[in-house]
Structure formats: structure tokens, C-alpha cells
């Protein structure tokens, strides 16, 4: 089961994992709330998911996570 989870986290953008690390919440909880919200709102959170996935990909491409000189 762990290998399946790691496959989906690396191949399917990793948005829930990223949000879980940022907010200190397990990614499975975020994933369940995302699924519930998608059913209740007829799939509109998918747009938010794609925007966050685009933002994560852009940050990785531009290397915005590197420390700056002022982070001493």
C-alpha cells in the first residue's frame, strides 16, 4: 500500500502532500476533505487543485525554495 501511495504522490502532482507539509496536517486528511468537497460542489475544487499543482510545478522550475542571503 505504501508503494502505491508514493507512486501517486510523485506522479499526480503531490498537491495534498505539499499542503499537508505546509499546514502540519496528514495528507490523507486533506485528500479526504478534497474528495468530499468535490462531491458536494460537483467537482469545482478540481480547478483549485490544478492551480496549486501549476504553482508547485512553477516553484520547482524556478527554484524559489532556495535560501537567500538574508536567511542567516
C-alpha positions in Angstrom: 0.0 0.0 0.0 2.9 2.4 0.8 4.4 1.9 -2.7 1.0 2.8 -4.3 0.8 6.0 -2.2 4.3 7.0 -3.1 3.6 6.4 -6.8 0.5 8.7 -6.7 2.3 11.4 -4.7 5.2 11.6 -7.2 3.1 11.1 -10.4 0.0 13.1 -9.5 1.4 16.5 -8.6 1.7 15.9 -4.8 -0.7 18.8 -4.0 -2.2 17.1 -0.9 1.3 16.2 0.4 2.5 19.7 -0.2 -0.4 21.2 1.6 -0.1 18.7 4.4 3.6 19.7 5.0 2.8 23.4 4.9 -0.1 23.2 7.4 1.1 20.3 9.5 -1.8 18.0 8.7 -1.7 14.5 7.3 -2.1 14.4 3.6 -4.7 11.7 3.8 -7.0 14.0 5.8 -6.5 16.8 3.2 -7.2 14.3 0.4 -10.4 13.1 2.1 -11.7 16.7 2.5 -10.8 17.4 -1.1 -12.8 14.4 -2.2 -15.8 15.4 0.0 -15.7 18.9 -1.3 -15.5 17.7 -4.9 -18.7 15.6 -4.4 -20.6 18.4 -2.7 -19.7 21.1 -5.2 -19.8 18.9 -8.3 -16.1 19.0 -9.0 -15.3 22.7 -8.7 -12.3 22.1 -6.3 -10.6 20.4 -9.2 -9.8 23.9 -10.6 -8.2 24.9 -7.3 -6.2 21.6 -7.3 -4.9 22.3 -10.8 -3.9 25.9 -9.9 -2.0 24.7 -6.9 -0.3 21.9 -9.0 0.7 24.6 -11.5 2.1 26.8 -8.7 4.1 23.9 -7.2 5.5 23.0 -10.6 6.4 26.6 -11.3 8.2 26.9 -7.9 10.2 23.8 -8.7 11.1 25.0 -12.2 12.2 28.4 -10.9 13.9 27.1 -7.8 12.1 29.5 -5.5 12.7 27.3 -2.4 16.4 28.0 -2.1 17.5 30.1 0.8 18.6 33.7 0.3 21.5 35.6 1.7 19.2 37.2 4.2 18.1 33.9 5.8 21.2 33.8 8.1 
